[in-house]
Amino acid sequence: MLVYLNGAYLDSAAARVSVEDRGFLFGDGVYEVTRALGGRLFASDRHLRRLEHGMRELELHWPEGLDGAGVREVSERLLRDNRLTDGEATAYVQITRGVAPRSHVFPAAGTPPTVYAVARPFKGLEHERARGVGAILVEDVRWGRCDLKTIQLLPNVLAKQQAARADAFDAIQVRDGFVTEGANTNVFVVLDGVVRTHPTGPRILAGVTREIVLELVRELRLPAREEPVLATELTRASELFFTGTTTDVMPVVRLDGRPVGNGQPGPVARQLYATLRERMEQAAKISPAATA
């Protein structure tokens, strides 16, 4: 597997990062994951916009000679060189504050960041989607800037592991009585015929798939509101579903062991997934000339 590290393309077994990298020591960095179909990145502009937002907020800087457009080129080359131009894949990029003596303050100006990228084959979750999945409720104990896609994911890991032990797909996090998001997904609820999801802000990550699904909701003329949902309202939900880059639209049919709605994937989630999938496949067929 060929990877990219600090300007070089090399075999993954040969890639090395210093033990003094601030990503290793502090989780001081950001990352992004983008889907690819047929060797073409899906919604890459949106992903890069979010990556650059995180970099600005954390005061991270691009290394000399690299920017967002360059990251896209790196990802596309990794897809080609790893023979991932047929079928589906993911492209991952991570940027840390670089290598420096361990100190809680930022290193000296000019310290080059560490940039790592990799592309891997991706297998969808069609079996799980057809049946629907389970979820559990957990307390949201994360920090106050969940809108930043940082590599410090320990609370998310613990929530996801708690879900796995309960034989559930993901954990729905609750803060101050309101549903925020999953461990690595956004959450949508259908209540009284209205599609609802937590509004963007510091409490949730502004998911790219969330953004696209909301656009599809409007295109399909489904009633929708971006407003917080009380955890106590979930018992009345007719549908509940996750969205995410590697999740697409995933119906939740069990919550804490109890059925959601009629215990089957609902019509809203099924329609949104079908429409999202159609958009993804259409984007994959656009020729380079058409996107120039």
N, C-alpha and C positions, 0 to 999 in steps of 0.2 A: 504494500500500500504506500503510494507516494503521498507525502504531506508537504506543507509549506511551513517554514520556520525562519523568521527574520531575514527574508529576502532569498532564501534558498529552497529548492525543491529537492527532497531527499527521501530515502526509504524510512518508513516510520520507525523501524528498529534502530536506525542511526540518529534519530532526532533526540536532542538532549537540551534540557532546560536547567539552569543553575538552581541549586538549593537556596540561593539568596534572591531568587525571583520573588517579587512582592505578591504575585498571584499565589505562589506556594505558601508564603509566610503569612499573608494577611487576607487572601481572597480579594486582592486589590485589582479588580479588572472587570471588564464587561465581555459579553459574548452574544452571538446571534446564530440562529439555526434557520436555514432556508430550504424549502422543498425544491426538488428538481424533477421534471418529467421529460423524458426523452432528451436529456442533456441540457434542458433549458430551465433556468431558475424561475420560480414562480414568485411574483410580488417582491422582487429583489429591491426595488426602490423603497418600498415601505420598510423592509427589514433594515436597509442601510440608514434610513432616516431615524429609525429607533436606535440603532447602534450609535449614530453620531450624537443623538440626544443624550444617551448615557455617558458618552465620552465628555461632552461639554459639562454635564452636571458633576462629573468626578474629576474634571480638569485633566483629562487624559489627552494626549496629542498624538497625531499620526507620526510615524517615523518619516524621515526624509525620503521622498520619492514614492510614497504610498498615500492613497486617499481612498474614499469610498468606491470610486470607479475602479481603482486598482484592485480592491478587495473582490469586486465582482469578477474582474479578469482572472484573478488567482483562483477563485472558486470554479469558474468555467474551465480553466486549464486542468484543475484537479479532476473534474468530471471526465474530461476527455482522456487524460493520461491514465486514469484508473479504469478506463473502459466502462464508464457509467452513463453512456449516452443512450442506452436502451433501457426501458423500464423506469423505475423511480429511484431516487437517491436523496440524501440530505447533504448540505454544505454547511460546515461549522467553522466559525471564526472566533478567536478569542484574543483580546488585547489586554495586557497587564501593564502596570506602571514600570516594569522593567526590573533589572538587577541592581541592587544597592545594599549596603550594610543595613541590617535590621534596625529600623527606627520608625516610630509612629508618625513622624512628620514626613512630608514628601522628600524624596531624594533631590539632589542638586539639579538645577535647571540643565537641560540638555541630556539627561539620562534617557537613553533610547528605550522605548517600550518594547515589550516582547509581543510579537504577532505570530499566532499559530493558526493554521487552517487545515481542514481535512474534509474529504468527501467520502461518504459511505453509502452502500446500497440500502434501500429502504423497502420494507414489506408492510403493506397496509394492514388495518385491523378489521377486515371485512367480516370475519367470523364473529368477533365481539360486537360489531355494529349491528349485525343482523339480529342478534339476540338481545342486545342492550347489556349494560354493565351495572355493577353495584358501586355505591359510594358510601362514605361515612362522614359524619360531622366531627370536626376537631376545632379546638380553639386556635385562632390566628395569633401566633406569638412572634411574628416577624417584625423587622424594624419598620420605621416610619416612611421609607422611600421604596415601596414595592414597585413603583413605576420604573425603576432602574433595573435593567436586566444584568445584574452583577453575577459574578461567579461564586459569590458567597451564598450557597444554597442549603446550608445545613438545616434550617427549620423546614424547608420544603422536603428535603430528604427524609427527615424524621416523620413528617406527615405522610409522605408516600409510603414509607415502611409500615406505619401504623395501618394504612389502608391495605397493604399487601397481607399483613397478618390477619386482617379481617376478611380476606378473600374478596377484596373490593378493588376496583380499577383506580380510584383516586379518592383523595380526601377533600371535602368541601370545607373551607376555612370560614370561621365565624368570628367577627370582632364587634364587640359592643352590641351583640344581638343580631347583627346584620351579616348576611352572606357576602364574602368578598370574592374569592376565587378558589380554584383548585390548587393542588401542590405544583402542578406544571400545566394548568389549563385555566381558561376562563369559564364562567358558569352562566348559563341562561336558564330561566324559569318561565313556563307558561302558566299564568294565573288569570282565571276569569277571561280566557281568550286573548290575553295580552302577553306578548313576549317582553320579558324584563331582564335586565342585567345591570350590574353595578356600574355607575358612571366612572369614566376615567378620572384619575387623580392619584395622589400618592399611595392610596391603599391597594391599588391593583396594577398589574402590568397591562399596558395598552396593547393587547394581543393583536397581531396582524390579522389572524383568522377571525378574531372577534370583530375587527373593523370591517372586514369583507362581508361577514355574515350579517352585520347590521345593514350594510348596503343592500344585500340580497333581500333582507326583510322588508326594506322600503320598496324595492323593485316589485316584490310580490304583494305589496299593499297589505301586509300583515300589521295589525295594531301592535305598537311597540313603545316602550318607555325605558330610558336609561335612568333608573332610580334604584336605590338599595332595596333589597328584599329581606324581610325579617326571617330568621331561621324558623320561627314558629309558623310562618306562612307556607313552608314547604309541604306541610301535611295536606294542604289544599291544592297543590300543584297538579295540573293535568299532565304536564311534561317537564322534564328536567334534562339538560344536556350540557356536555362539555364542548369547548372548541379549543383548537390549538394547531400549531404547524404540523405536528406529527399525529394529531388526534382527529383533525378535520372537524366533523360534527359527530359526537358520540352520545347516543341516547343513554340516559341513566334510568333504569327500571326498578332499582332497589336502593333505598336509603336507610342506613342503619338496620338492614334486614327486612324492612317493610316495603311493600310495593309502592311505586310512584304511579299515579293514575291507575290504569288498568293492568299495570305490570308488563306492558309491551312497549317497544319503540313507538313513539307517537307520530302523527302525520306531519307536524311542523318540523321536527328534527329530520324526518325522512325527506321531506321536500327541500329543506335547506341543504342537506348533504348532496342530494342529487343535483341541485343548482350549482353548488360550490364545485362539485366534481366536473360538471360541464364547463364551468369557467376555467378551471385548471387545465383541462384537456384542450380547450380552445387556445389558451395562452401557449401551450407547448407546441402547437402547430403553426404559430406565427413565424414567418420567415425572418431572418436577420434584416433583410431589406425593409420589411414592414415596420420594424421597430426602430429603424435608424432615424 
